[in-house]
Amino acid sequence: MDGTVLGPDHNIHNITFEMIHKARELGCAVIPATGRCRMSAAKCFSKGGIDLYSLPGVYLNGCVVYDEHGRVASNVVLDNKIVSDLVNGLRHQDLVIPLICSGDRVLA
């Protein structure tokens, strides 16, 4: 989304919403794929009347995939030890804020 669908104002342009609605009316599948979590993407798409919670989608760079009903179809989960080691290793880095994503939640 960032740098592609979103404009400099961090919003999706109305013409993009119009094209998405038109594609869906014609029976085309619209499947968002982004590095963002679904909750973050949903905030942007809701402004154009699109409910991402009821659509398929690929989020967090493919770590979470939702089916055509908005349910989790695939979820890549890291081992707790790996997450713990990463967070501890980054603890003293001033310019790094680790974000931990779990489904639609992002924790900092």
C-alpha positions in Angstrom: 0.0 0.0 0.0 2.7 2.5 1.0 4.1 4.1 -2.1 1.6 2.4 -4.4 -2.1 2.7 -3.4 -1.6 5.5 -0.9 -1.0 9.0 -2.0 1.3 11.5 -0.3 -1.5 12.3 2.2 -1.5 8.6 3.3 -5.0 8.1 1.9 -6.4 6.0 -0.9 -7.6 8.2 -3.8 -11.3 8.2 -4.7 -10.5 7.0 -8.3 -8.9 3.9 -6.8 -12.0 3.2 -4.7 -14.1 3.7 -7.8 -12.0 1.1 -9.7 -12.1 -1.4 -6.9 -15.9 -1.1 -6.7 -16.2 -1.4 -10.5 -14.0 -4.5 -10.6 -16.0 -6.2 -7.9 -19.3 -5.3 -9.7 -17.8 -7.0 -12.8 -17.1 -10.1 -10.7 -13.3 -9.7 -10.3 -11.7 -10.8 -7.1 -10.1 -7.9 -5.3 -7.5 -9.3 -2.9 -5.3 -6.8 -1.1 -1.7 -7.8 -0.4 0.4 -5.6 1.8 3.1 -5.6 4.4 0.7 -4.0 6.9 -1.6 -5.9 9.3 -5.2 -6.2 8.2 -6.3 -3.7 10.9 -4.1 -1.0 9.5 -5.1 -1.6 5.9 -8.8 -1.8 6.9 -8.6 1.7 8.3 -7.5 3.0 4.9 -10.0 1.0 2.9 -13.0 1.7 5.1 -13.0 5.3 3.9 -14.1 4.0 0.5 -16.7 1.7 1.9 -14.6 -1.5 1.6 -14.7 -3.9 4.5 -11.5 -5.9 4.5 -12.6 -8.1 7.4 -15.0 -9.9 5.0 -12.6 -10.3 2.1 -9.6 -12.5 1.3 -6.3 -10.8 1.7 -2.5 -11.3 2.2 -1.0 -9.3 5.1 2.3 -8.8 7.0 4.2 -9.7 3.8 2.5 -13.0 3.5 2.6 -14.1 7.2 -1.1 -14.0 7.5 -3.5 -14.9 4.7 -7.3 -14.7 5.1 -9.8 -16.7 3.0 -12.9 -15.4 1.1 -14.8 -15.1 4.4 -12.1 -13.1 6.2 -11.0 -16.0 8.3 -7.4 -17.0 8.8 -6.3 -19.5 6.1 -2.6 -19.4 6.8 -0.6 -17.9 9.7 3.2 -18.0 10.0 4.2 -18.1 13.7 7.7 -17.6 15.0 9.0 -19.7 17.8 8.8 -17.9 21.2 12.5 -18.3 21.7 13.3 -16.6 18.4 11.0 -13.7 19.2 12.5 -13.3 22.7 16.1 -13.4 21.4 15.2 -10.7 18.8 13.5 -8.4 21.2 16.3 -8.8 23.8 18.9 -8.2 21.1 17.3 -5.0 20.0 16.5 -3.7 23.5 19.5 -1.3 23.6 19.2 0.0 20.0 18.0 3.6 20.2 16.6 3.8 16.6 14.9 0.4 16.5 11.4 -0.3 17.8 10.4 -3.9 17.4 6.8 -4.5 16.4 5.2 -7.8 17.2 2.2 -8.8 15.1 -0.4 -11.3 16.1 -3.4 -11.6 13.7 -4.9 -8.1 13.6 -2.9 -6.8 16.6 0.4 -4.9 16.5 2.3 -4.6 19.7 5.3 -2.3 20.3 
